Amino acid sequence: MADVSFIPPQKGPITQFSIRALHSGPLWLITKDLGILITVLPYLPLLFFPWKKRDQQDKHLRFKSFRDTVIQALLLVIELVLSILVLPALVWIPVILFVAIAVACVLLIGLLAWPTQGPRIAESTMDDKRALRLPQQDAGERWVFINGICTGASGLQQNIDRLSLLFGRKVLGIHNQSYGLISDLLECVVQRCLSYSTMDARIAYEILTGYLADEKVNKVVLVAHSQGGIIASMVVDHLLAELSEEMMGKLEIYTFGSAASSFNNPPRTNATQQSPCIPHIEHYANEYDMVPRWGLLYGVKSLLTNRYAGNVFVRTGAMGHMFVDHYLNPIFPLPGGHERRRNDQGKKASVKGGGQQMVNGDDGATNVEDADQYLDATVHVDTDTEAKRMAAEPKSSVVHKRGGGKKKRVAATPVVVDGFGVDDANRGIEAKANMIIVAPATGKKVKELSRMWKYLDGATPLD
């Protein structure tokens, strides 16, 4: 049985809305992020392991995937060499010559990465046999995916095709183009510390704004992996500032191995009972994945007064960063494939306790056992992190009086939190001054706390 740690949603009067770039200077943030990145570098070799045999795929995509892997390896070697030589070159080479060499290196990296690039927007495809057995997608539902680091156009296509097959929906992919591992990580630092909106972030903002503002659309599901989590976080900040709470209420967000260091979701202002603007946010991470250790887990466990909204599920002892191999396969495996058990009858199977039907693939395999291993795991609630966050929460806030008068301290309202991130006395939550009791998540299974699994095989959550 899988071992899963659960970190409940963060709640607090001071940290309801937090953008790191507005709290500290850019040089300090960059220095801090680079320092944290260096501390997690020992986990770098684990990004691609355990190495797993891929499921059968189109030969054309298989060739492109192999080509992109070779190019990424070549880019990594070149960028490592350049990183080592940059400081000595800056000291010993004349400035004009250094600039010329730097421009040439940038052009070289761009040229090498060019074959892996493709359209900025892609749509999922599905073979006719599997498409016919899946329910038709609700006309008012939209799914969007943003990929992470070291992902070429072929990798994006494989990711959205897998999502489409897994959840029975058409998925629109936004390509976060890659220029090598080191270049991607540096871009992450710039995005996190300067809130710089790259081309993919601007495209995502435009698409999501259109979907959320469309009266014919009633639900928008945003899935992000790795660096895509940073992009999603930045886009959400802009959407929260510009769209109505009713529009934001259509959005759901699910991230995997997120590199984002913060995630905002302020409470609705027009609700009789406190509830967040975005009703559902979930984050999934592997404990020894370098990227979320630098992003999600660092933001949740170390930046205690930083805002990081949503349920967090951590696979304890797990490693690897690849979206399909190390996240989707272990958490939401496909019906069929080499890692699934055989079902000679080829009949429909149901996931225990969930009433969810998982239809077999063409080869007669079923994913019930693998799905149950994760979804039926009883979570271990990370009460230590929750207690530390509450202790770090400011007990009072400083209010500036108009006209240059003295500052006045106002006591912060005590916060009561349950495992679902909703204040609800009817759920039996115990409240004490300046304390929180996280009780409802204790003893729960992953499937009782997670929402995303309820979309498997074209199903739709009842709520």
Secondary structure by P-SEA (a helix, b strand, c coil): cbbbbbbccccccccccccccccccaaaaaaaaaaaaaaaccccccccccbbbbccccaaaaaaaaaaaaaaaaaaaaaaaaaaaaaaaaacccaaaaaaaaaaaaaaaaaaacccccccbbbbbbcaaaaaacccccccbbbbbbbbccccaaaaaaaaaaaaaaccbbbbbbbcccccaaaaaaaaaaaaacccccaaaaaaaaaaaaaaacccccbbbbbbccaaaaaaaaaaaaaaacccccccccbbbbbccccccbbbbbcccccccccccccbbbbbbbccccccccccccccccccccccccbbbbcccbbbcccccccccccccccccccccccccccccccccccbbbbbccccccaaaaaaaccccccccaaaaaaaaaaacccbbbbbbcccccbbbbbccbbbbcccccccccccccccccccccccccccccccccccccccccccccc
